[in-house]
Amino acid sequence: MSHVDKNKHPTGEPRVTRRPLSALQTMRAVAWSFLGIRRASGLEDDVQKLNPVHVVIGGLLGAAVFVGAVVLLVRWVVTSGVAT
């Protein structure tokens, strides 16, 4: 009977444990993506840990917040008379 190491893949490579990111960490990654500022190492880390469904939900929420902020800004500029 052979000894099986639980921390090693059957090919002999160490197992990589995937810890999913929290909702806050996912939103932070989406926010950095909106800004276009991301290190390559951070991107690779996110690709391994992020759930695509959470990224889509975070992207939709981020887009909704952005559109809402632009609408509020335009309403403020129009009603305040700054635009005239």
LOGU-353062 format. One record per residue: residue in three letters; x, y, z of N, C-alpha, C, CB in turn. Coordinates in steps of 0.1 Angstrom, whole numbers, plus 5000, padded with zeros to 4 digits. Glycine has a CB too. Layout:
N
<node><residuo>ala</residuo><n_u>X</n_u><n_v>Y</n_v><n_w>Z</n_w><ca_u>X</ca_u><ca_v>Y</ca_v><ca_w>Z</ca_w><c_u>X</c_u><c_v>Y</c_v><c_w>Z</c_w><cb_u>X</cb_u><cb_v>Y</cb_v><cb_w>Z</cb_w></node>
...
% end
This chain:
84
<node><residuo>met</residuo><n_u>5008</n_u><n_v>4988</n_v><n_w>5000</n_w><ca_u>5000</ca_u><ca_v>5000</ca_v><ca_w>5000</ca_w><c_u>5009</c_u><c_v>5012</c_v><c_w>5000</c_w><cb_u>4990</cb_u><cb_v>5000</cb_v><cb_w>5012</cb_w></node>
<node><residuo>ser</residuo><n_u>5006</n_u><n_v>5022</n_v><n_w>4991</n_w><ca_u>5014</ca_u><ca_v>5034</ca_v><ca_w>4990</ca_w><c_u>5009</c_u><c_v>5045</c_v><c_w>4998</c_w><cb_u>5016</cb_u><cb_v>5038</cb_v><cb_w>4975</cb_w></node>
<node><residuo>his</residuo><n_u>5018</n_u><n_v>5054</n_v><n_w>5002</n_w><ca_u>5014</ca_u><ca_v>5065</ca_v><ca_w>5010</ca_w><c_u>5009</c_u><c_v>5076</c_v><c_w>5001</c_w><cb_u>5026</cb_u><cb_v>5071</cb_v><cb_w>5019</cb_w></node>
<node><residuo>val</residuo><n_u>4997</n_u><n_v>5082</n_v><n_w>5003</n_w><ca_u>4992</ca_u><ca_v>5093</ca_v><ca_w>4995</ca_w><c_u>4992</c_u><c_v>5106</c_v><c_w>5003</c_w><cb_u>4977</cb_u><cb_v>5089</cb_v><cb_w>4991</cb_w></node>
<node><residuo>asp</residuo><n_u>4999</n_u><n_v>5115</n_v><n_w>4997</n_w><ca_u>5000</ca_u><ca_v>5129</ca_v><ca_w>5003</ca_w><c_u>4988</c_u><c_v>5137</c_v><c_w>4999</c_w><cb_u>5014</cb_u><cb_v>5136</cb_v><cb_w>4999</cb_w></node>
<node><residuo>lys</residuo><n_u>4980</n_u><n_v>5141</n_v><n_w>5008</n_w><ca_u>4968</ca_u><ca_v>5149</ca_v><ca_w>5005</ca_w><c_u>4971</c_u><c_v>5163</c_v><c_w>4999</c_w><cb_u>4959</cb_u><cb_v>5150</cb_v><cb_w>5017</cb_w></node>
<node><residuo>asn</residuo><n_u>4983</n_u><n_v>5168</n_v><n_w>5002</n_w><ca_u>4987</ca_u><ca_v>5181</ca_v><ca_w>4997</ca_w><c_u>4993</c_u><c_v>5181</c_v><c_w>4983</c_w><cb_u>4996</cb_u><cb_v>5188</cb_v><cb_w>5007</cb_w></node>
<node><residuo>lys</residuo><n_u>4994</n_u><n_v>5169</n_v><n_w>4977</n_w><ca_u>5000</ca_u><ca_v>5168</ca_v><ca_w>4964</ca_w><c_u>4990</c_u><c_v>5163</c_v><c_w>4954</c_w><cb_u>5013</cb_u><cb_v>5159</cb_v><cb_w>4964</cb_w></node>
<node><residuo>his</residuo><n_u>4991</n_u><n_v>5168</n_v><n_w>4942</n_w><ca_u>4983</ca_u><ca_v>5163</ca_v><ca_w>4931</ca_w><c_u>4988</c_u><c_v>5149</c_v><c_w>4927</c_w><cb_u>4983</cb_u><cb_v>5173</cb_v><cb_w>4919</cb_w></node>
<node><residuo>pro</residuo><n_u>4980</n_u><n_v>5141</n_v><n_w>4921</n_w><ca_u>4985</ca_u><ca_v>5128</ca_v><ca_w>4917</ca_w><c_u>4997</c_u><c_v>5128</c_v><c_w>4908</c_w><cb_u>4974</cb_u><cb_v>5120</cb_v><cb_w>4910</cb_w></node>
<node><residuo>thr</residuo><n_u>4999</n_u><n_v>5139</n_v><n_w>4901</n_w><ca_u>5011</ca_u><ca_v>5141</ca_v><ca_w>4892</ca_w><c_u>5024</c_u><c_v>5144</c_v><c_w>4900</c_w><cb_u>5009</cb_u><cb_v>5151</cb_v><cb_w>4882</cb_w></node>
<node><residuo>gly</residuo><n_u>5022</n_u><n_v>5147</n_v><n_w>4913</n_w><ca_u>5034</ca_u><ca_v>5150</ca_v><ca_w>4922</ca_w><c_u>5035</c_u><c_v>5165</c_v><c_w>4924</c_w><cb_u>5046</cb_u><cb_v>5145</cb_v><cb_w>4916</cb_w></node>
<node><residuo>glu</residuo><n_u>5027</n_u><n_v>5173</n_v><n_w>4918</n_w><ca_u>5028</ca_u><ca_v>5188</ca_v><ca_w>4920</ca_w><c_u>5019</c_u><c_v>5191</c_v><c_w>4932</c_w><cb_u>5022</cb_u><cb_v>5195</cb_v><cb_w>4907</cb_w></node>
<node><residuo>pro</residuo><n_u>5023</n_u><n_v>5202</n_v><n_w>4939</n_w><ca_u>5016</ca_u><ca_v>5206</ca_v><ca_w>4951</ca_w><c_u>5002</c_u><c_v>5211</c_v><c_w>4947</c_w><cb_u>5023</cb_u><cb_v>5217</cb_v><cb_w>4959</cb_w></node>
<node><residuo>arg</residuo><n_u>4992</n_u><n_v>5208</n_v><n_w>4955</n_w><ca_u>4978</ca_u><ca_v>5212</ca_v><ca_w>4952</ca_w><c_u>4977</c_u><c_v>5227</c_v><c_w>4955</c_w><cb_u>4968</cb_u><cb_v>5204</cb_v><cb_w>4961</cb_w></node>
<node><residuo>val</residuo><n_u>4969</n_u><n_v>5234</n_v><n_w>4946</n_w><ca_u>4967</ca_u><ca_v>5248</ca_v><ca_w>4948</ca_w><c_u>4952</c_u><c_v>5249</c_v><c_w>4954</c_w><cb_u>4968</cb_u><cb_v>5256</cb_v><cb_w>4935</cb_w></node>
<node><residuo>thr</residuo><n_u>4951</n_u><n_v>5255</n_v><n_w>4965</n_w><ca_u>4938</ca_u><ca_v>5256</ca_v><ca_w>4971</ca_w><c_u>4932</c_u><c_v>5269</c_v><c_w>4966</c_w><cb_u>4938</cb_u><cb_v>5255</cb_v><cb_w>4987</cb_w></node>
<node><residuo>arg</residuo><n_u>4920</n_u><n_v>5269</n_v><n_w>4962</n_w><ca_u>4913</ca_u><ca_v>5281</ca_v><ca_w>4957</ca_w><c_u>4904</c_u><c_v>5286</c_v><c_w>4968</c_w><cb_u>4905</cb_u><cb_v>5278</cb_v><cb_w>4944</cb_w></node>
<node><residuo>arg</residuo><n_u>4908</n_u><n_v>5297</n_v><n_w>4974</n_w><ca_u>4899</ca_u><ca_v>5304</ca_v><ca_w>4984</ca_w><c_u>4891</c_u><c_v>5315</c_v><c_w>4976</c_w><cb_u>4907</cb_u><cb_v>5310</cb_v><cb_w>4996</cb_w></node>
<node><residuo>pro</residuo><n_u>4878</n_u><n_v>5314</n_v><n_w>4976</n_w><ca_u>4870</ca_u><ca_v>5324</ca_v><ca_w>4969</ca_w><c_u>4872</c_u><c_v>5337</c_v><c_w>4976</c_w><cb_u>4856</cb_u><cb_v>5320</cb_v><cb_w>4968</cb_w></node>
<node><residuo>leu</residuo><n_u>4871</n_u><n_v>5348</n_v><n_w>4968</n_w><ca_u>4872</ca_u><ca_v>5361</ca_v><ca_w>4973</ca_w><c_u>4859</c_u><c_v>5365</c_v><c_w>4979</c_w><cb_u>4876</cb_u><cb_v>5371</cb_v><cb_w>4963</cb_w></node>
<node><residuo>ser</residuo><n_u>4859</n_u><n_v>5374</n_v><n_w>4989</n_w><ca_u>4847</ca_u><ca_v>5379</ca_v><ca_w>4995</ca_w><c_u>4840</c_u><c_v>5389</c_v><c_w>4986</c_w><cb_u>4850</cb_u><cb_v>5385</cb_v><cb_w>5009</cb_w></node>
<node><residuo>ala</residuo><n_u>4828</n_u><n_v>5392</n_v><n_w>4989</n_w><ca_u>4821</ca_u><ca_v>5402</ca_v><ca_w>4980</ca_w><c_u>4828</c_u><c_v>5415</c_v><c_w>4980</c_w><cb_u>4806</cb_u><cb_v>5404</cb_v><cb_w>4986</cb_w></node>
<node><residuo>leu</residuo><n_u>4834</n_u><n_v>5420</n_v><n_w>4991</n_w><ca_u>4841</ca_u><ca_v>5432</ca_v><ca_w>4991</ca_w><c_u>4854</c_u><c_v>5431</c_v><c_w>4982</c_w><cb_u>4845</cb_u><cb_v>5436</cb_v><cb_w>5005</cb_w></node>
<node><residuo>gln</residuo><n_u>4861</n_u><n_v>5420</n_v><n_w>4983</n_w><ca_u>4873</ca_u><ca_v>5419</ca_v><ca_w>4975</ca_w><c_u>4869</c_u><c_v>5418</c_v><c_w>4960</c_w><cb_u>4880</cb_u><cb_v>5406</cb_v><cb_w>4979</cb_w></node>
<node><residuo>thr</residuo><n_u>4858</n_u><n_v>5411</n_v><n_w>4957</n_w><ca_u>4853</ca_u><ca_v>5411</ca_v><ca_w>4943</ca_w><c_u>4850</c_u><c_v>5425</c_v><c_w>4938</c_w><cb_u>4841</cb_u><cb_v>5401</cb_v><cb_w>4942</cb_w></node>
<node><residuo>met</residuo><n_u>4842</n_u><n_v>5432</n_v><n_w>4946</n_w><ca_u>4839</ca_u><ca_v>5446</ca_v><ca_w>4941</ca_w><c_u>4851</c_u><c_v>5455</c_v><c_w>4940</c_w><cb_u>4829</cb_u><cb_v>5452</cb_v><cb_w>4952</cb_w></node>
<node><residuo>arg</residuo><n_u>4861</n_u><n_v>5453</n_v><n_w>4948</n_w><ca_u>4874</ca_u><ca_v>5460</ca_v><ca_w>4947</ca_w><c_u>4881</c_u><c_v>5457</c_v><c_w>4934</c_w><cb_u>4883</cb_u><cb_v>5457</cb_v><cb_w>4959</cb_w></node>
<node><residuo>ala</residuo><n_u>4881</n_u><n_v>5444</n_v><n_w>4930</n_w><ca_u>4887</ca_u><ca_v>5440</ca_v><ca_w>4918</ca_w><c_u>4879</c_u><c_v>5445</c_v><c_w>4906</c_w><cb_u>4888</cb_u><cb_v>5424</cb_v><cb_w>4917</cb_w></node>
<node><residuo>val</residuo><n_u>4866</n_u><n_v>5446</n_v><n_w>4907</n_w><ca_u>4858</ca_u><ca_v>5451</ca_v><ca_w>4896</ca_w><c_u>4861</c_u><c_v>5466</c_v><c_w>4895</c_w><cb_u>4843</cb_u><cb_v>5449</cb_v><cb_w>4898</cb_w></node>
<node><residuo>ala</residuo><n_u>4862</n_u><n_v>5473</n_v><n_w>4906</n_w><ca_u>4864</ca_u><ca_v>5488</ca_v><ca_w>4906</ca_w><c_u>4878</c_u><c_v>5491</c_v><c_w>4900</c_w><cb_u>4864</cb_u><cb_v>5493</cb_v><cb_w>4920</cb_w></node>
<node><residuo>trp</residuo><n_u>4888</n_u><n_v>5483</n_v><n_w>4903</n_w><ca_u>4901</ca_u><ca_v>5485</ca_v><ca_w>4897</ca_w><c_u>4900</c_u><c_v>5483</c_v><c_w>4882</c_w><cb_u>4912</cb_u><cb_v>5476</cb_v><cb_w>4903</cb_w></node>
<node><residuo>ser</residuo><n_u>4892</n_u><n_v>5473</n_v><n_w>4878</n_w><ca_u>4890</ca_u><ca_v>5470</ca_v><ca_w>4863</ca_w><c_u>4883</c_u><c_v>5482</c_v><c_w>4856</c_w><cb_u>4882</cb_u><cb_v>5457</cb_v><cb_w>4861</cb_w></node>
<node><residuo>phe</residuo><n_u>4874</n_u><n_v>5488</n_v><n_w>4863</n_w><ca_u>4867</ca_u><ca_v>5500</ca_v><ca_w>4857</ca_w><c_u>4877</c_u><c_v>5511</c_v><c_w>4855</c_w><cb_u>4856</cb_u><cb_v>5505</cb_v><cb_w>4866</cb_w></node>
<node><residuo>leu</residuo><n_u>4886</n_u><n_v>5513</n_v><n_w>4864</n_w><ca_u>4896</ca_u><ca_v>5523</ca_v><ca_w>4863</ca_w><c_u>4907</c_u><c_v>5519</c_v><c_w>4853</c_w><cb_u>4902</cb_u><cb_v>5526</cb_v><cb_w>4876</cb_w></node>
<node><residuo>gly</residuo><n_u>4909</n_u><n_v>5506</n_v><n_w>4851</n_w><ca_u>4920</ca_u><ca_v>5502</ca_v><ca_w>4842</ca_w><c_u>4933</c_u><c_v>5501</c_v><c_w>4848</c_w><cb_u>4920</cb_u><cb_v>5511</cb_v><cb_w>4830</cb_w></node>
<node><residuo>ile</residuo><n_u>4933</n_u><n_v>5501</n_v><n_w>4861</n_w><ca_u>4946</ca_u><ca_v>5501</ca_v><ca_w>4869</ca_w><c_u>4947</c_u><c_v>5487</c_v><c_w>4876</c_w><cb_u>4947</cb_u><cb_v>5513</cb_v><cb_w>4879</cb_w></node>
<node><residuo>arg</residuo><n_u>4956</n_u><n_v>5479</n_v><n_w>4872</n_w><ca_u>4957</ca_u><ca_v>5466</ca_v><ca_w>4878</ca_w><c_u>4971</c_u><c_v>5460</c_v><c_w>4875</c_w><cb_u>4946</cb_u><cb_v>5456</cb_v><cb_w>4872</cb_w></node>
<node><residuo>arg</residuo><n_u>4978</n_u><n_v>5455</n_v><n_w>4885</n_w><ca_u>4990</ca_u><ca_v>5448</ca_v><ca_w>4883</ca_w><c_u>4988</c_u><c_v>5435</c_v><c_w>4877</c_w><cb_u>4998</cb_u><cb_v>5447</cb_v><cb_w>4897</cb_w></node>
<node><residuo>ala</residuo><n_u>4998</n_u><n_v>5430</n_v><n_w>4870</n_w><ca_u>4997</ca_u><ca_v>5417</ca_v><ca_w>4864</ca_w><c_u>4995</c_u><c_v>5406</c_v><c_w>4874</c_w><cb_u>5009</cb_u><cb_v>5414</cb_v><cb_w>4855</cb_w></node>
<node><residuo>ser</residuo><n_u>5003</n_u><n_v>5407</n_v><n_w>4885</n_w><ca_u>5002</ca_u><ca_v>5397</ca_v><ca_w>4896</ca_w><c_u>4988</c_u><c_v>5397</c_v><c_w>4902</c_w><cb_u>5013</cb_u><cb_v>5399</cb_v><cb_w>4906</cb_w></node>
<node><residuo>gly</residuo><n_u>4982</n_u><n_v>5409</n_v><n_w>4904</n_w><ca_u>4969</ca_u><ca_v>5410</ca_v><ca_w>4910</ca_w><c_u>4959</c_u><c_v>5404</c_v><c_w>4901</c_w><cb_u>4966</cb_u><cb_v>5424</cb_v><cb_w>4913</cb_w></node>
<node><residuo>leu</residuo><n_u>4960</n_u><n_v>5406</n_v><n_w>4888</n_w><ca_u>4951</ca_u><ca_v>5401</ca_v><ca_w>4878</ca_w><c_u>4952</c_u><c_v>5386</c_v><c_w>4878</c_w><cb_u>4954</cb_u><cb_v>5407</cb_v><cb_w>4864</cb_w></node>
<node><residuo>glu</residuo><n_u>4964</n_u><n_v>5380</n_v><n_w>4878</n_w><ca_u>4965</ca_u><ca_v>5366</ca_v><ca_w>4878</ca_w><c_u>4959</c_u><c_v>5360</c_v><c_w>4891</c_w><cb_u>4980</cb_u><cb_v>5361</cb_v><cb_w>4877</cb_w></node>
<node><residuo>asp</residuo><n_u>4961</n_u><n_v>5366</n_v><n_w>4902</n_w><ca_u>4955</ca_u><ca_v>5362</ca_v><ca_w>4914</ca_w><c_u>4940</c_u><c_v>5362</c_v><c_w>4914</c_w><cb_u>4960</cb_u><cb_v>5370</cb_v><cb_w>4926</cb_w></node>
<node><residuo>asp</residuo><n_u>4934</n_u><n_v>5373</n_v><n_w>4908</n_w><ca_u>4920</ca_u><ca_v>5374</ca_v><ca_w>4907</ca_w><c_u>4914</c_u><c_v>5363</c_v><c_w>4897</c_w><cb_u>4916</cb_u><cb_v>5388</cb_v><cb_w>4902</cb_w></node>
<node><residuo>val</residuo><n_u>4921</n_u><n_v>5361</n_v><n_w>4887</n_w><ca_u>4916</ca_u><ca_v>5351</ca_v><ca_w>4877</ca_w><c_u>4915</c_u><c_v>5337</c_v><c_w>4884</c_w><cb_u>4925</cb_u><cb_v>5350</cb_v><cb_w>4865</cb_w></node>
<node><residuo>gln</residuo><n_u>4924</n_u><n_v>5334</n_v><n_w>4893</n_w><ca_u>4923</ca_u><ca_v>5321</ca_v><ca_w>4899</ca_w><c_u>4912</c_u><c_v>5320</c_v><c_w>4910</c_w><cb_u>4937</cb_u><cb_v>5318</cb_v><cb_w>4906</cb_w></node>
<node><residuo>lys</residuo><n_u>4909</n_u><n_v>5332</n_v><n_w>4916</n_w><ca_u>4900</ca_u><ca_v>5332</ca_v><ca_w>4928</ca_w><c_u>4886</c_u><c_v>5337</c_v><c_w>4925</c_w><cb_u>4906</cb_u><cb_v>5340</cb_v><cb_w>4939</cb_w></node>
<node><residuo>leu</residuo><n_u>4884</n_u><n_v>5345</n_v><n_w>4915</n_w><ca_u>4871</ca_u><ca_v>5351</ca_v><ca_w>4913</ca_w><c_u>4861</c_u><c_v>5342</c_v><c_w>4906</c_w><cb_u>4873</cb_u><cb_v>5364</cb_v><cb_w>4904</cb_w></node>
<node><residuo>asn</residuo><n_u>4849</n_u><n_v>5343</n_v><n_w>4911</n_w><ca_u>4838</ca_u><ca_v>5336</ca_v><ca_w>4905</ca_w><c_u>4832</c_u><c_v>5344</c_v><c_w>4894</c_w><cb_u>4827</cb_u><cb_v>5332</cb_v><cb_w>4916</cb_w></node>
<node><residuo>pro</residuo><n_u>4831</n_u><n_v>5339</n_v><n_w>4882</n_w><ca_u>4827</ca_u><ca_v>5347</ca_v><ca_w>4870</ca_w><c_u>4813</c_u><c_v>5353</c_v><c_w>4873</c_w><cb_u>4826</cb_u><cb_v>5339</cb_v><cb_w>4858</cb_w></node>
<node><residuo>val</residuo><n_u>4804</n_u><n_v>5346</n_v><n_w>4880</n_w><ca_u>4790</ca_u><ca_v>5351</ca_v><ca_w>4882</ca_w><c_u>4791</c_u><c_v>5363</c_v><c_w>4891</c_w><cb_u>4782</cb_u><cb_v>5340</cb_v><cb_w>4889</cb_w></node>
<node><residuo>his</residuo><n_u>4800</n_u><n_v>5363</n_v><n_w>4901</n_w><ca_u>4802</ca_u><ca_v>5374</ca_v><ca_w>4910</ca_w><c_u>4807</c_u><c_v>5386</c_v><c_w>4903</c_w><cb_u>4811</cb_u><cb_v>5371</cb_v><cb_w>4922</cb_w></node>
<node><residuo>val</residuo><n_u>4816</n_u><n_v>5384</n_v><n_w>4893</n_w><ca_u>4822</ca_u><ca_v>5395</ca_v><ca_w>4886</ca_w><c_u>4812</c_u><c_v>5401</c_v><c_w>4877</c_w><cb_u>4834</cb_u><cb_v>5389</cb_v><cb_w>4877</cb_w></node>
<node><residuo>val</residuo><n_u>4803</n_u><n_v>5393</n_v><n_w>4871</n_w><ca_u>4792</ca_u><ca_v>5399</ca_v><ca_w>4862</ca_w><c_u>4783</c_u><c_v>5407</c_v><c_w>4871</c_w><cb_u>4785</cb_u><cb_v>5388</cb_v><cb_w>4855</cb_w></node>
<node><residuo>ile</residuo><n_u>4779</n_u><n_v>5402</n_v><n_w>4883</n_w><ca_u>4770</ca_u><ca_v>5409</ca_v><ca_w>4892</ca_w><c_u>4777</c_u><c_v>5422</c_v><c_w>4896</c_w><cb_u>4766</cb_u><cb_v>5401</cb_v><cb_w>4904</cb_w></node>
<node><residuo>gly</residuo><n_u>4790</n_u><n_v>5421</n_v><n_w>4900</n_w><ca_u>4797</ca_u><ca_v>5433</ca_v><ca_w>4904</ca_w><c_u>4798</c_u><c_v>5443</c_v><c_w>4893</c_w><cb_u>4811</cb_u><cb_v>5429</cb_v><cb_w>4909</cb_w></node>
<node><residuo>gly</residuo><n_u>4800</n_u><n_v>5439</n_v><n_w>4881</n_w><ca_u>4801</ca_u><ca_v>5448</ca_v><ca_w>4869</ca_w><c_u>4788</c_u><c_v>5455</c_v><c_w>4867</c_w><cb_u>4806</cb_u><cb_v>5440</cb_v><cb_w>4857</cb_w></node>
<node><residuo>leu</residuo><n_u>4777</n_u><n_v>5448</n_v><n_w>4868</n_w><ca_u>4764</ca_u><ca_v>5454</ca_v><ca_w>4866</ca_w><c_u>4761</c_u><c_v>5464</c_v><c_w>4877</c_w><cb_u>4753</cb_u><cb_v>5443</cb_v><cb_w>4865</cb_w></node>
<node><residuo>leu</residuo><n_u>4764</n_u><n_v>5461</n_v><n_w>4889</n_w><ca_u>4762</ca_u><ca_v>5470</ca_v><ca_w>4900</ca_w><c_u>4771</c_u><c_v>5482</c_v><c_w>4898</c_w><cb_u>4765</cb_u><cb_v>5463</cb_v><cb_w>4914</cb_w></node>
<node><residuo>gly</residuo><n_u>4784</n_u><n_v>5480</n_v><n_w>4895</n_w><ca_u>4793</ca_u><ca_v>5491</ca_v><ca_w>4892</ca_w><c_u>4788</c_u><c_v>5500</c_v><c_w>4881</c_w><cb_u>4807</cb_u><cb_v>5486</cb_v><cb_w>4889</cb_w></node>
<node><residuo>ala</residuo><n_u>4783</n_u><n_v>5495</n_v><n_w>4870</n_w><ca_u>4778</ca_u><ca_v>5503</ca_v><ca_w>4859</ca_w><c_u>4766</c_u><c_v>5511</c_v><c_w>4863</c_w><cb_u>4775</cb_u><cb_v>5494</cb_v><cb_w>4847</cb_w></node>
<node><residuo>ala</residuo><n_u>4757</n_u><n_v>5504</n_v><n_w>4871</n_w><ca_u>4745</ca_u><ca_v>5511</ca_v><ca_w>4876</ca_w><c_u>4749</c_u><c_v>5523</c_v><c_w>4885</c_w><cb_u>4736</cb_u><cb_v>5502</cb_v><cb_w>4884</cb_w></node>
<node><residuo>val</residuo><n_u>4759</n_u><n_v>5521</n_v><n_w>4894</n_w><ca_u>4763</ca_u><ca_v>5532</ca_v><ca_w>4903</ca_w><c_u>4769</c_u><c_v>5543</c_v><c_w>4894</c_w><cb_u>4773</cb_u><cb_v>5527</cb_v><cb_w>4913</cb_w></node>
<node><residuo>phe</residuo><n_u>4777</n_u><n_v>5540</n_v><n_w>4884</n_w><ca_u>4783</ca_u><ca_v>5550</ca_v><ca_w>4876</ca_w><c_u>4773</c_u><c_v>5558</c_v><c_w>4868</c_w><cb_u>4793</cb_u><cb_v>5543</cb_v><cb_w>4866</cb_w></node>
<node><residuo>val</residuo><n_u>4763</n_u><n_v>5551</n_v><n_w>4862</n_w><ca_u>4753</ca_u><ca_v>5558</ca_v><ca_w>4855</ca_w><c_u>4745</c_u><c_v>5567</c_v><c_w>4864</c_w><cb_u>4743</cb_u><cb_v>5548</cb_v><cb_w>4847</cb_w></node>
<node><residuo>gly</residuo><n_u>4741</n_u><n_v>5562</n_v><n_w>4876</n_w><ca_u>4734</ca_u><ca_v>5570</ca_v><ca_w>4886</ca_w><c_u>4742</c_u><c_v>5582</c_v><c_w>4890</c_w><cb_u>4731</cb_u><cb_v>5561</cb_v><cb_w>4898</cb_w></node>
<node><residuo>ala</residuo><n_u>4755</n_u><n_v>5581</n_v><n_w>4892</n_w><ca_u>4763</ca_u><ca_v>5592</ca_v><ca_w>4895</ca_w><c_u>4763</c_u><c_v>5603</c_v><c_w>4884</c_w><cb_u>4777</cb_u><cb_v>5588</cb_v><cb_w>4899</cb_w></node>
<node><residuo>val</residuo><n_u>4764</n_u><n_v>5598</n_v><n_w>4872</n_w><ca_u>4765</ca_u><ca_v>5608</ca_v><ca_w>4860</ca_w><c_u>4751</c_u><c_v>5615</c_v><c_w>4859</c_w><cb_u>4768</cb_u><cb_v>5600</cb_v><cb_w>4847</cb_w></node>
<node><residuo>val</residuo><n_u>4740</n_u><n_v>5607</n_v><n_w>4861</n_w><ca_u>4727</ca_u><ca_v>5614</ca_v><ca_w>4860</ca_w><c_u>4725</c_u><c_v>5624</c_v><c_w>4871</c_w><cb_u>4716</cb_u><cb_v>5603</cb_v><cb_w>4861</cb_w></node>
<node><residuo>leu</residuo><n_u>4729</n_u><n_v>5621</n_v><n_w>4883</n_w><ca_u>4728</ca_u><ca_v>5630</ca_v><ca_w>4894</ca_w><c_u>4737</c_u><c_v>5643</c_v><c_w>4892</c_w><cb_u>4732</cb_u><cb_v>5624</cb_v><cb_w>4908</cb_w></node>
<node><residuo>leu</residuo><n_u>4749</n_u><n_v>5641</n_v><n_w>4886</n_w><ca_u>4758</ca_u><ca_v>5652</ca_v><ca_w>4883</ca_w><c_u>4751</c_u><c_v>5661</c_v><c_w>4873</c_w><cb_u>4771</cb_u><cb_v>5647</cb_v><cb_w>4879</cb_w></node>
<node><residuo>val</residuo><n_u>4746</n_u><n_v>5655</n_v><n_w>4862</n_w><ca_u>4740</ca_u><ca_v>5663</ca_v><ca_w>4852</ca_w><c_u>4728</c_u><c_v>5671</c_v><c_w>4857</c_w><cb_u>4736</cb_u><cb_v>5654</cb_v><cb_w>4840</cb_w></node>
<node><residuo>arg</residuo><n_u>4719</n_u><n_v>5664</n_v><n_w>4865</n_w><ca_u>4708</ca_u><ca_v>5671</ca_v><ca_w>4871</ca_w><c_u>4712</c_u><c_v>5683</c_v><c_w>4880</c_w><cb_u>4699</cb_u><cb_v>5661</cb_v><cb_w>4880</cb_w></node>
<node><residuo>trp</residuo><n_u>4723</n_u><n_v>5681</n_v><n_w>4888</n_w><ca_u>4728</ca_u><ca_v>5691</ca_v><ca_w>4896</ca_w><c_u>4733</c_u><c_v>5703</c_v><c_w>4888</c_w><cb_u>4739</cb_u><cb_v>5686</cb_v><cb_w>4906</cb_w></node>
<node><residuo>val</residuo><n_u>4740</n_u><n_v>5700</n_v><n_w>4877</n_w><ca_u>4746</ca_u><ca_v>5711</ca_v><ca_w>4869</ca_w><c_u>4734</c_u><c_v>5719</c_v><c_w>4862</c_w><cb_u>4755</cb_u><cb_v>5705</cb_v><cb_w>4858</cb_w></node>
<node><residuo>val</residuo><n_u>4724</n_u><n_v>5711</n_v><n_w>4857</n_w><ca_u>4713</ca_u><ca_v>5718</ca_v><ca_w>4850</ca_w><c_u>4705</c_u><c_v>5726</c_v><c_w>4860</c_w><cb_u>4704</cb_u><cb_v>5708</cb_v><cb_w>4843</cb_w></node>
<node><residuo>thr</residuo><n_u>4702</n_u><n_v>5721</n_v><n_w>4872</n_w><ca_u>4693</ca_u><ca_v>5728</ca_v><ca_w>4881</ca_w><c_u>4700</c_u><c_v>5740</c_v><c_w>4888</c_w><cb_u>4687</cb_u><cb_v>5719</cb_v><cb_w>4891</cb_w></node>
<node><residuo>ser</residuo><n_u>4713</n_u><n_v>5739</n_v><n_w>4890</n_w><ca_u>4720</ca_u><ca_v>5749</ca_v><ca_w>4897</ca_w><c_u>4723</c_u><c_v>5761</c_v><c_w>4889</c_w><cb_u>4733</cb_u><cb_v>5743</cb_v><cb_w>4903</cb_w></node>
<node><residuo>gly</residuo><n_u>4722</n_u><n_v>5760</n_v><n_w>4876</n_w><ca_u>4725</ca_u><ca_v>5772</ca_v><ca_w>4867</ca_w><c_u>4740</c_u><c_v>5773</c_v><c_w>4864</c_w><cb_u>4720</cb_u><cb_v>5784</cb_v><cb_w>4874</cb_w></node>
<node><residuo>val</residuo><n_u>4748</n_u><n_v>5763</n_v><n_w>4868</n_w><ca_u>4762</ca_u><ca_v>5764</ca_v><ca_w>4864</ca_w><c_u>4764</c_u><c_v>5763</c_v><c_w>4849</c_w><cb_u>4769</cb_u><cb_v>5752</cb_v><cb_w>4872</cb_w></node>
<node><residuo>ala</residuo><n_u>4755</n_u><n_v>5756</n_v><n_w>4842</n_w><ca_u>4757</ca_u><ca_v>5753</ca_v><ca_w>4828</ca_w><c_u>4754</c_u><c_v>5766</c_v><c_w>4820</c_w><cb_u>4748</cb_u><cb_v>5742</cb_v><cb_w>4824</cb_w></node>
<node><residuo>thr</residuo><n_u>4748</n_u><n_v>5776</n_v><n_w>4825</n_w><ca_u>4743</ca_u><ca_v>5787</ca_v><ca_w>4817</ca_w><c_u>4754</c_u><c_v>5799</c_v><c_w>4817</c_w><cb_u>4730</cb_u><cb_v>5793</cb_v><cb_w>4822</cb_w></node>
% end
